[in-house]
Amino acid sequence: MTKHTAERYALIAAGTVIVALTAGGFWLSYAHLAQVAGQHGLHNSPARQWAWPATLDAFIVAGELLMLRAGLRKVPDWWAIALTATGSVGSIALNVAGVSGTRHGSSVPLLDYVIAAVPPAAALLAFGVLMRQIHHLVTEPLGAEAPTSSQPADSPRTAPPLPADPQPLPRGGRPADATLDQLVEIGRVAVAEHGHATRAVVQQAIRDKGLKVGGQRLTQAMGVLRAELDTAQGDDRTPG
């Protein structure tokens, strides 16, 4: 089993656990809120009792779906974050408040509050981890930077040697529609717009121009761009 395959299996297993944890935490929180609603005015209508938590938890579902869309598009969505945060904080607060609100005694054990708060908090944290993994996969595809025997990995401070003119890629690789200088110029604009230099950003910018680029030519362009960024950062750090 290669390192790439093992990493993929580990990611799939972690994703499965995260999804299960999110679903379990959401269900426990929803059921407890339904119980609280039944003990505060909705006990005569089981249908309304079980529908009431949706008026809060629906914000979480909507916000998480919008956050997933934003993660796939690699852009922040502050409305989605606000929806998720509002629904999650409200769910945690009402789950905790419902503990004392459903008890007739004057003293409630601290552990009761903890048990009520854990499911919604766990669901929120689990989904945050899932979004981080999706964002990581979108910005840096799994194994995208893996070196080969004839192609060294990009060095953050050393640009690879540049060919005199465009040549077809070896081993049946796809030739680029533009020269290396043209690809680097497109990459400079994309990096300036996004604020960071990744293969995904530069490759998408090239595709947006209607051009094709192979893996080796993209690696060469990334080497030039990263070398330029390191030089610029070094100049900024140099005292005047």
HELIX and SHEET records of a PDB file:
HELIX    1   1 LYS A    3  GLY A   38  1                                  36    
HELIX    2   2 PRO A   46  ALA A   51  1                                   6    
HELIX    3   3 ALA A   54  ARG A   73  1                                  20    
HELIX    4   4 TRP A   78  GLY A  101  1                                  24    
HELIX    5   5 LEU A  110  THR A  139  1                                  30    
HELIX    6   6 LEU A  180  HIS A  194  1                                  15    
HELIX    7   7 ARG A  199  ASP A  208  1                                  10    
HELIX    8   8 GLY A  215  ARG A  237  1                                  23    
END                                                                             
